[in-house]
Amino acid sequence: MQENKGKQTTTQQDDLGIKVRSNEHPYHSADTQKNLLQPRRLSAYFIVLIESGSITYNVASQEYTLTAGDLLFAMPNQLFIPPDKPVDLKYFKLLFDENTLALLPQQFPFLVNPFNSPVITLDKAAKERTMLIFGILNQLLNQRNTDTEITLAYLNLLLTEVNSAYFKNTQPVNILNANLSKFIEFKLEVETSLTEQPSINAIAEKLALSTNSLYRIVKEYTGTSPKDYFTNRLMAEAQRKLRYSNTSIKELAYELGFNDPDYFSRLFKKSTGKSASEFLPRQDSSGE
C-alpha cells in the first residue's frame, strides 16, 4: 500500500478510499438508479456541495433541502437515503473513508458535528474556493500517475474550508433525540480525553448513563461498541502522528497514554493490520 520516497511515506493513489463525483458524471440507468436509491448505512464520510439547483437528502431520518451554496455532510454508519437527481442540479460529491482521514496531518472537529447540524451555508467567497478545490480533486482522481501526496493535500485543504465554515456559520440546534444528544456528548468526551484513556465505565458515569445504555447508544450510531470506537479513534490518531512527526514508537505510546509500548505496538498491529514501524517516514540516506 505504501511507497517510500525520501522522507515522505506515500500511499498508492489507487488505494486511497476517496471518490469525487459531479454533474459531469452521468447518472446510472433507471433500473440501477432505483436500486441505488434504497436506504442504506454509509460506510464512509459523505459531503455534497450544491453549485446550483435544489435537492433534498434524507440523513438519519431527517430531510434536508439544499440550494446553491449549501453543503451537507454525513458520517459512517448514518442511515442515508439518496435522492433522485433533478435535471438542473449542479453539484460536487465527496466520499472518503477512515483510513484516508488518518493520512491527513490534522484533525477536523466538524466531523464530530457538535452542533448536530449537518448543513452549512457557504458565503460566496467560501463557495468559490470550495468549488475550485472540488474541481481539482475531481481532476486528480480521474487521471493516472497523480502524486498521492498532492491529492491528500487538496483533501486536507477542502476539509479545512468546511471545518472553518462549520464553526463560523453554524448555530447550535435543539436536539430532540436524547440518544443522539448523548452520542454527541460521548464523541466529544472521546476527543477531549483521548490520551487519558478513561475507562468506558468512567465515561458512562460522566455522561450520567449506565454502561449498558452507553453501549446501546454508541452501537446504534456507529455499529461498534464504545471500547472499539475509542480504540479505533486512538489508532487513527497514532497513524497520523507516526506519519507527521518525528516521534519514536516508544515515545508515541507514552504520549497516547500507554504505560507499555509493547502493548501499544501489539494493539496497533491488531487494529490496523500493519506494524507501527511501517507508518514511520523513512530517512533520506541519499545525502541530498
Short mmCIF file of the C-alpha atoms (twelve columns), coordinates in Angstrom:
data_MODEL
# 
_entry.id   MODEL 
# 
loop_
_atom_site.group_PDB 
_atom_site.id 
_atom_site.type_symbol 
_atom_site.label_atom_id 
_atom_site.label_alt_id 
_atom_site.label_comp_id 
_atom_site.label_asym_id 
_atom_site.label_seq_id 
_atom_site.Cartn_x 
_atom_site.Cartn_y 
_atom_site.Cartn_z 
_atom_site.pdbx_PDB_model_num 
ATOM 1   C CA . MET A 1   0.000   0.000  0.000   1 
ATOM 2   C CA . GLN A 2   2.881   2.334  0.701   1 
ATOM 3   C CA . GLU A 3   5.814   3.586  -1.285  1 
ATOM 4   C CA . ASN A 4   8.660   5.412  0.383   1 
ATOM 5   C CA . LYS A 5   10.259  8.419  -1.271  1 
ATOM 6   C CA . GLY A 6   12.861  10.323 0.668   1 
ATOM 7   C CA . LYS A 7   11.417  11.435 3.985   1 
ATOM 8   C CA . GLN A 8   7.829   11.075 2.881   1 
ATOM 9   C CA . THR A 9   5.699   7.962  3.270   1 
ATOM 10  C CA . THR A 10  3.180   7.891  0.454   1 
ATOM 11  C CA . THR A 11  0.219   5.738  -0.421  1 
ATOM 12  C CA . GLN A 12  -0.611  4.435  -3.855  1 
ATOM 13  C CA . GLN A 13  -3.320  6.558  -5.500  1 
ATOM 14  C CA . ASP A 14  -5.478  3.543  -6.281  1 
ATOM 15  C CA . ASP A 15  -5.528  2.527  -2.601  1 
ATOM 16  C CA . LEU A 16  -6.988  5.816  -1.364  1 
ATOM 17  C CA . GLY A 17  -10.540 5.444  -0.103  1 
ATOM 18  C CA . ILE A 18  -11.723 8.669  -1.732  1 
ATOM 19  C CA . LYS A 19  -14.090 9.458  -4.602  1 
ATOM 20  C CA . VAL A 20  -15.370 12.706 -6.116  1 
ATOM 21  C CA . ARG A 21  -18.452 12.943 -8.328  1 
ATOM 22  C CA . SER A 22  -20.081 15.916 -10.065 1 
ATOM 23  C CA . ASN A 23  -22.743 16.701 -12.630 1 
ATOM 24  C CA . GLU A 24  -20.095 15.861 -15.239 1 
ATOM 25  C CA . HIS A 25  -20.600 12.196 -14.362 1 
ATOM 26  C CA . PRO A 26  -23.783 10.738 -15.872 1 
ATOM 27  C CA . TYR A 27  -26.253 9.074  -13.523 1 
ATOM 28  C CA . HIS A 28  -26.870 5.339  -13.820 1 
ATOM 29  C CA . SER A 29  -29.686 3.728  -15.801 1 
ATOM 30  C CA . ALA A 30  -33.172 3.921  -14.332 1 
ATOM 31  C CA . ASP A 31  -33.098 0.304  -13.093 1 
ATOM 32  C CA . THR A 32  -29.664 0.644  -11.491 1 
ATOM 33  C CA . GLN A 33  -30.566 4.021  -10.021 1 
ATOM 34  C CA . LYS A 34  -33.702 2.548  -8.438  1 
ATOM 35  C CA . ASN A 35  -31.537 0.073  -6.501  1 
ATOM 36  C CA . LEU A 36  -29.060 2.774  -5.514  1 
ATOM 37  C CA . LEU A 37  -31.862 4.910  -4.058  1 
ATOM 38  C CA . GLN A 38  -32.670 2.328  -1.396  1 
ATOM 39  C CA . PRO A 39  -31.977 3.317  2.236   1 
ATOM 40  C CA . ARG A 40  -28.576 2.174  3.474   1 
ATOM 41  C CA . ARG A 41  -25.980 2.911  6.109   1 
ATOM 42  C CA . LEU A 42  -22.987 4.896  4.935   1 
ATOM 43  C CA . SER A 43  -19.618 3.150  5.023   1 
ATOM 44  C CA . ALA A 44  -17.668 6.397  4.513   1 
ATOM 45  C CA . TYR A 45  -17.831 10.145 5.151   1 
ATOM 46  C CA . PHE A 46  -20.063 11.914 2.620   1 
ATOM 47  C CA . ILE A 47  -20.021 15.576 1.592   1 
ATOM 48  C CA . VAL A 48  -22.117 17.232 -1.124  1 
ATOM 49  C CA . LEU A 49  -21.902 20.870 -2.248  1 
ATOM 50  C CA . ILE A 50  -24.635 22.388 -4.414  1 
ATOM 51  C CA . GLU A 51  -23.442 24.780 -7.119  1 
ATOM 52  C CA . SER A 52  -26.926 25.467 -8.496  1 
ATOM 53  C CA . GLY A 53  -30.379 23.945 -8.344  1 
ATOM 54  C CA . SER A 54  -32.091 22.276 -5.401  1 
ATOM 55  C CA . ILE A 55  -32.204 18.757 -3.947  1 
ATOM 56  C CA . THR A 56  -33.449 17.061 -0.761  1 
ATOM 57  C CA . TYR A 57  -31.382 14.480 1.147   1 
ATOM 58  C CA . ASN A 58  -32.565 12.204 3.929   1 
ATOM 59  C CA . VAL A 59  -29.900 11.612 6.600   1 
ATOM 60  C CA . ALA A 60  -30.612 9.869  9.915   1 
ATOM 61  C CA . SER A 61  -34.357 10.045 9.154   1 
ATOM 62  C CA . GLN A 62  -34.255 13.835 8.747   1 
ATOM 63  C CA . GLU A 63  -34.829 15.628 5.439   1 
ATOM 64  C CA . TYR A 64  -32.538 18.488 4.371   1 
ATOM 65  C CA . THR A 65  -33.304 20.611 1.306   1 
ATOM 66  C CA . LEU A 66  -30.147 22.081 -0.232  1 
ATOM 67  C CA . THR A 67  -29.857 25.019 -2.629  1 
ATOM 68  C CA . ALA A 68  -26.902 26.867 -4.184  1 
ATOM 69  C CA . GLY A 69  -24.081 27.344 -1.677  1 
ATOM 70  C CA . ASP A 70  -25.369 24.691 0.728   1 
ATOM 71  C CA . LEU A 71  -23.092 21.878 1.837   1 
ATOM 72  C CA . LEU A 72  -24.261 18.725 3.605   1 
ATOM 73  C CA . PHE A 73  -22.064 16.176 5.336   1 
ATOM 74  C CA . ALA A 74  -22.820 12.770 6.831   1 
ATOM 75  C CA . MET A 75  -20.747 10.236 8.733   1 
ATOM 76  C CA . PRO A 76  -20.121 6.488  8.535   1 
ATOM 77  C CA . ASN A 77  -22.968 4.290  9.748   1 
ATOM 78  C CA . GLN A 78  -25.596 7.024  9.452   1 
ATOM 79  C CA . LEU A 79  -28.795 5.961  7.720   1 
ATOM 80  C CA . PHE A 80  -28.808 7.573  4.272   1 
ATOM 81  C CA . ILE A 81  -31.418 7.708  1.521   1 
ATOM 82  C CA . PRO A 82  -30.006 9.062  -1.780  1 
ATOM 83  C CA . PRO A 83  -32.396 11.297 -3.747  1 
ATOM 84  C CA . ASP A 84  -33.211 11.371 -7.434  1 
ATOM 85  C CA . LYS A 85  -31.054 13.918 -9.252  1 
ATOM 86  C CA . PRO A 86  -33.016 16.940 -10.550 1 
ATOM 87  C CA . VAL A 87  -32.320 17.845 -14.158 1 
ATOM 88  C CA . ASP A 88  -30.938 21.299 -13.424 1 
ATOM 89  C CA . LEU A 89  -28.726 20.280 -10.470 1 
ATOM 90  C CA . LYS A 90  -25.004 21.129 -10.461 1 
ATOM 91  C CA . TYR A 91  -23.053 19.686 -7.568  1 
ATOM 92  C CA . PHE A 92  -19.885 18.072 -6.224  1 
ATOM 93  C CA . LYS A 93  -19.954 14.960 -4.036  1 
ATOM 94  C CA . LEU A 94  -17.099 13.545 -1.976  1 
ATOM 95  C CA . LEU A 95  -16.709 10.178 -0.257  1 
ATOM 96  C CA . PHE A 96  -13.699 9.261  1.879   1 
ATOM 97  C CA . ASP A 97  -13.080 6.570  4.476   1 
ATOM 98  C CA . GLU A 98  -11.496 6.474  7.915   1 
ATOM 99  C CA . ASN A 99  -8.176  5.210  6.549   1 
ATOM 100 C CA . THR A 100 -7.900  8.194  4.226   1 
ATOM 101 C CA . LEU A 101 -8.792  10.549 7.074   1 
ATOM 102 C CA . ALA A 102 -5.951  9.062  9.126   1 
ATOM 103 C CA . LEU A 103 -3.491  10.024 6.361   1 
ATOM 104 C CA . LEU A 104 -4.172  13.736 6.843   1 
ATOM 105 C CA . PRO A 105 -1.909  15.857 9.078   1 
ATOM 106 C CA . GLN A 106 -4.639  17.380 11.257  1 
ATOM 107 C CA . GLN A 107 -7.990  16.722 12.879  1 
ATOM 108 C CA . PHE A 108 -11.325 18.176 11.777  1 
ATOM 109 C CA . PRO A 109 -13.662 18.792 14.727  1 
ATOM 110 C CA . PHE A 110 -16.667 19.475 12.483  1 
ATOM 111 C CA . LEU A 111 -16.813 15.735 11.729  1 
ATOM 112 C CA . VAL A 112 -17.890 15.220 15.341  1 
ATOM 113 C CA . ASN A 113 -20.824 17.538 14.492  1 
ATOM 114 C CA . PRO A 114 -21.115 19.029 17.999  1 
ATOM 115 C CA . PHE A 115 -23.976 21.316 16.954  1 
ATOM 116 C CA . ASN A 116 -25.939 18.466 15.338  1 
ATOM 117 C CA . SER A 117 -26.307 20.497 12.163  1 
ATOM 118 C CA . PRO A 118 -25.132 18.646 9.036   1 
ATOM 119 C CA . VAL A 119 -25.878 21.543 6.661   1 
ATOM 120 C CA . ILE A 120 -23.541 24.507 6.174   1 
ATOM 121 C CA . THR A 121 -24.360 27.534 4.019   1 
ATOM 122 C CA . LEU A 122 -21.163 28.874 2.478   1 
ATOM 123 C CA . ASP A 123 -20.736 32.549 1.707   1 
ATOM 124 C CA . LYS A 124 -19.853 33.497 -1.876  1 
ATOM 125 C CA . ALA A 125 -16.081 33.525 -1.365  1 
ATOM 126 C CA . ALA A 126 -16.027 30.230 0.563   1 
ATOM 127 C CA . LYS A 127 -18.284 28.608 -2.028  1 
ATOM 128 C CA . GLU A 128 -15.982 29.648 -4.875  1 
ATOM 129 C CA . ARG A 129 -12.878 28.398 -3.052  1 
ATOM 130 C CA . THR A 130 -14.528 25.110 -2.121  1 
ATOM 131 C CA . MET A 131 -15.802 24.524 -5.655  1 
ATOM 132 C CA . LEU A 132 -12.313 25.189 -7.015  1 
ATOM 133 C CA . ILE A 133 -10.800 22.615 -4.645  1 
ATOM 134 C CA . PHE A 134 -13.531 20.119 -5.515  1 
ATOM 135 C CA . GLY A 135 -12.753 20.630 -9.202  1 
ATOM 136 C CA . ILE A 136 -9.042  19.994 -8.669  1 
ATOM 137 C CA . LEU A 137 -9.734  16.856 -6.630  1 
ATOM 138 C CA . ASN A 138 -12.103 15.675 -9.338  1 
ATOM 139 C CA . GLN A 139 -9.359  16.144 -11.909 1 
ATOM 140 C CA . LEU A 140 -6.665  14.480 -9.790  1 
ATOM 141 C CA . LEU A 141 -8.757  11.419 -9.044  1 
ATOM 142 C CA . ASN A 142 -9.651  10.893 -12.689 1 
ATOM 143 C CA . GLN A 143 -6.159  10.941 -14.139 1 
ATOM 144 C CA . ARG A 144 -3.309  8.468  -13.938 1 
ATOM 145 C CA . ASN A 145 0.027   8.885  -12.192 1 
ATOM 146 C CA . THR A 146 -1.119  11.591 -9.783  1 
ATOM 147 C CA . ASP A 147 1.087   12.018 -6.713  1 
ATOM 148 C CA . THR A 148 -0.939  10.816 -3.748  1 
ATOM 149 C CA . GLU A 149 0.534   13.492 -1.504  1 
ATOM 150 C CA . ILE A 150 -0.945  16.157 -3.797  1 
ATOM 151 C CA . THR A 151 -4.379  14.532 -3.617  1 
ATOM 152 C CA . LEU A 152 -4.202  14.357 0.172   1 
ATOM 153 C CA . ALA A 153 -3.050  17.983 0.344   1 
ATOM 154 C CA . TYR A 154 -6.144  19.144 -1.558  1 
ATOM 155 C CA . LEU A 155 -8.425  16.916 0.547   1 
ATOM 156 C CA . ASN A 156 -6.873  18.462 3.654   1 
ATOM 157 C CA . LEU A 157 -7.481  21.939 2.204   1 
ATOM 158 C CA . LEU A 158 -11.110 21.108 1.395   1 
ATOM 159 C CA . LEU A 159 -11.840 19.789 4.882   1 
ATOM 160 C CA . THR A 160 -10.131 22.845 6.385   1 
ATOM 161 C CA . GLU A 161 -12.524 25.099 4.445   1 
ATOM 162 C CA . VAL A 162 -15.537 23.074 5.590   1 
ATOM 163 C CA . ASN A 163 -14.335 22.981 9.201   1 
ATOM 164 C CA . SER A 164 -13.890 26.761 9.239   1 
ATOM 165 C CA . ALA A 165 -17.330 27.355 7.724   1 
ATOM 166 C CA . TYR A 166 -18.980 24.977 10.185  1 
ATOM 167 C CA . PHE A 167 -17.761 26.797 13.273  1 
ATOM 168 C CA . LYS A 168 -18.177 30.242 11.698  1 
ATOM 169 C CA . ASN A 169 -21.728 29.909 10.480  1 
ATOM 170 C CA . THR A 170 -23.389 27.051 12.329  1 
ATOM 171 C CA . GLN A 171 -25.549 27.726 15.359  1 
ATOM 172 C CA . PRO A 172 -26.467 25.058 17.922  1 
ATOM 173 C CA . VAL A 173 -29.612 23.130 17.081  1 
ATOM 174 C CA . ASN A 174 -32.164 21.995 19.605  1 
ATOM 175 C CA . ILE A 175 -31.579 18.240 19.803  1 
ATOM 176 C CA . LEU A 176 -34.889 16.491 20.350  1 
ATOM 177 C CA . ASN A 177 -33.428 12.984 20.227  1 
ATOM 178 C CA . ALA A 178 -31.965 12.239 23.654  1 
ATOM 179 C CA . ASN A 179 -29.884 9.316  22.361  1 
ATOM 180 C CA . LEU A 180 -28.320 11.476 19.659  1 
ATOM 181 C CA . SER A 181 -27.530 14.152 22.224  1 
ATOM 182 C CA . LYS A 182 -25.755 11.598 24.421  1 
ATOM 183 C CA . PHE A 183 -23.880 10.150 21.457  1 
ATOM 184 C CA . ILE A 184 -22.550 13.603 20.552  1 
ATOM 185 C CA . GLU A 185 -21.510 14.077 24.182  1 
ATOM 186 C CA . PHE A 186 -19.731 10.719 24.019  1 
ATOM 187 C CA . LYS A 187 -17.811 11.693 20.876  1 
ATOM 188 C CA . LEU A 188 -16.761 14.995 22.391  1 
ATOM 189 C CA . GLU A 189 -15.595 13.202 25.540  1 
ATOM 190 C CA . VAL A 190 -13.537 10.807 23.417  1 
ATOM 191 C CA . GLU A 191 -11.859 13.732 21.645  1 
ATOM 192 C CA . THR A 192 -11.064 15.657 24.818  1 
ATOM 193 C CA . SER A 193 -9.847  12.677 26.881  1 
ATOM 194 C CA . LEU A 194 -8.227  10.610 24.152  1 
ATOM 195 C CA . THR A 195 -4.723  10.420 25.610  1 
ATOM 196 C CA . GLU A 196 -6.004  9.966  29.160  1 
ATOM 197 C CA . GLN A 197 -7.707  6.724  28.120  1 
ATOM 198 C CA . PRO A 198 -10.514 6.756  30.702  1 
ATOM 199 C CA . SER A 199 -12.443 3.548  31.207  1 
ATOM 200 C CA . ILE A 200 -15.786 3.146  29.476  1 
ATOM 201 C CA . ASN A 201 -17.372 2.971  32.938  1 
ATOM 202 C CA . ALA A 202 -15.864 6.373  33.772  1 
ATOM 203 C CA . ILE A 203 -17.163 7.882  30.518  1 
ATOM 204 C CA . ALA A 204 -20.633 6.456  31.107  1 
ATOM 205 C CA . GLU A 205 -20.664 7.861  34.626  1 
ATOM 206 C CA . LYS A 206 -19.610 11.294 33.373  1 
ATOM 207 C CA . LEU A 207 -22.466 11.222 30.863  1 
ATOM 208 C CA . ALA A 208 -24.923 10.104 33.556  1 
ATOM 209 C CA . LEU A 209 -25.537 6.806  31.770  1 
ATOM 210 C CA . SER A 210 -25.251 3.167  32.694  1 
ATOM 211 C CA . THR A 211 -22.608 1.229  30.758  1 
ATOM 212 C CA . ASN A 212 -25.391 -0.770 29.104  1 
ATOM 213 C CA . SER A 213 -27.152 2.409  27.963  1 
ATOM 214 C CA . LEU A 214 -23.905 3.849  26.617  1 
ATOM 215 C CA . TYR A 215 -23.190 0.618  24.753  1 
ATOM 216 C CA . ARG A 216 -26.661 0.634  23.191  1 
ATOM 217 C CA . ILE A 217 -26.402 4.295  22.091  1 
ATOM 218 C CA . VAL A 218 -22.906 4.026  20.611  1 
ATOM 219 C CA . LYS A 219 -23.816 0.755  18.881  1 
ATOM 220 C CA . GLU A 220 -26.875 2.439  17.357  1 
ATOM 221 C CA . TYR A 221 -24.908 5.295  15.806  1 
ATOM 222 C CA . THR A 222 -21.588 3.617  14.939  1 
ATOM 223 C CA . GLY A 223 -22.223 -0.106 14.714  1 
ATOM 224 C CA . THR A 224 -19.403 -0.707 17.228  1 
ATOM 225 C CA . SER A 225 -19.010 -0.824 20.995  1 
ATOM 226 C CA . PRO A 226 -17.806 2.228  22.966  1 
ATOM 227 C CA . LYS A 227 -14.481 0.463  23.621  1 
ATOM 228 C CA . ASP A 228 -13.939 -0.320 19.934  1 
ATOM 229 C CA . TYR A 229 -14.928 3.226  18.954  1 
ATOM 230 C CA . PHE A 230 -12.402 4.656  21.409  1 
ATOM 231 C CA . THR A 231 -9.676  2.248  20.270  1 
ATOM 232 C CA . ASN A 232 -10.293 2.987  16.584  1 
ATOM 233 C CA . ARG A 233 -10.108 6.715  17.241  1 
ATOM 234 C CA . LEU A 234 -6.903  6.270  19.249  1 
ATOM 235 C CA . MET A 235 -5.293  4.179  16.498  1 
ATOM 236 C CA . ALA A 236 -6.271  6.747  13.851  1 
ATOM 237 C CA . GLU A 237 -4.523  9.395  15.928  1 
ATOM 238 C CA . ALA A 238 -1.497  7.112  16.273  1 
ATOM 239 C CA . GLN A 239 -1.294  6.723  12.481  1 
ATOM 240 C CA . ARG A 240 -1.463  10.477 11.983  1 
ATOM 241 C CA . LYS A 241 1.288   11.155 14.498  1 
ATOM 242 C CA . LEU A 242 3.524   8.419  13.083  1 
ATOM 243 C CA . ARG A 243 3.260   9.931  9.626   1 
ATOM 244 C CA . TYR A 244 3.662   13.575 10.506  1 
ATOM 245 C CA . SER A 245 6.012   13.742 13.487  1 
ATOM 246 C CA . ASN A 246 9.495   12.565 14.356  1 
ATOM 247 C CA . THR A 247 8.286   10.812 17.497  1 
ATOM 248 C CA . SER A 248 9.572   7.306  18.086  1 
ATOM 249 C CA . ILE A 249 7.105   4.463  18.580  1 
ATOM 250 C CA . LYS A 250 8.028   4.227  22.263  1 
ATOM 251 C CA . GLU A 251 7.595   7.972  22.794  1 
ATOM 252 C CA . LEU A 252 4.291   7.930  20.926  1 
ATOM 253 C CA . ALA A 253 2.983   5.101  23.099  1 
ATOM 254 C CA . TYR A 254 3.602   7.166  26.226  1 
ATOM 255 C CA . GLU A 255 2.187   10.296 24.550  1 
ATOM 256 C CA . LEU A 256 -1.055  8.454  23.793  1 
ATOM 257 C CA . GLY A 257 -1.415  7.258  27.371  1 
ATOM 258 C CA . PHE A 258 0.037   3.737  27.158  1 
ATOM 259 C CA . ASN A 259 2.245   2.569  30.007  1 
ATOM 260 C CA . ASP A 260 3.561   -0.377 27.957  1 
ATOM 261 C CA . PRO A 261 4.964   0.444  24.473  1 
ATOM 262 C CA . ASP A 262 4.954   -3.255 23.562  1 
ATOM 263 C CA . TYR A 263 1.237   -3.473 24.285  1 
ATOM 264 C CA . PHE A 264 0.683   -0.359 22.149  1 
ATOM 265 C CA . SER A 265 2.585   -1.987 19.270  1 
ATOM 266 C CA . ARG A 266 0.538   -5.184 19.527  1 
ATOM 267 C CA . LEU A 267 -2.748  -3.253 19.669  1 
ATOM 268 C CA . PHE A 268 -1.712  -1.097 16.696  1 
ATOM 269 C CA . LYS A 269 -0.887  -4.197 14.627  1 
ATOM 270 C CA . LYS A 270 -4.175  -5.852 15.592  1 
ATOM 271 C CA . SER A 271 -6.210  -2.733 14.763  1 
ATOM 272 C CA . THR A 272 -4.535  -1.663 11.508  1 
ATOM 273 C CA . GLY A 273 -3.078  -4.888 10.168  1 
ATOM 274 C CA . LYS A 274 0.353   -3.232 9.950   1 
ATOM 275 C CA . SER A 275 3.170   -2.684 12.385  1 
ATOM 276 C CA . ALA A 276 3.701   0.841  13.698  1 
ATOM 277 C CA . SER A 277 7.157   0.925  12.090  1 
ATOM 278 C CA . GLU A 278 5.556   0.639  8.643   1 
ATOM 279 C CA . PHE A 279 3.929   4.034  9.181   1 
ATOM 280 C CA . LEU A 280 7.146   5.803  10.098  1 
ATOM 281 C CA . PRO A 281 8.657   8.017  7.351   1 
ATOM 282 C CA . ARG A 282 11.974  6.620  6.238   1 
ATOM 283 C CA . GLN A 283 15.011  8.812  6.498   1 
ATOM 284 C CA . ASP A 284 16.555  10.042 3.281   1 
ATOM 285 C CA . SER A 285 20.031  8.476  3.114   1 
ATOM 286 C CA . SER A 286 20.957  9.975  -0.261  1 
ATOM 287 C CA . GLY A 287 22.654  12.977 1.352   1 
ATOM 288 C CA . GLU A 288 20.663  15.359 -0.837  1 
# 
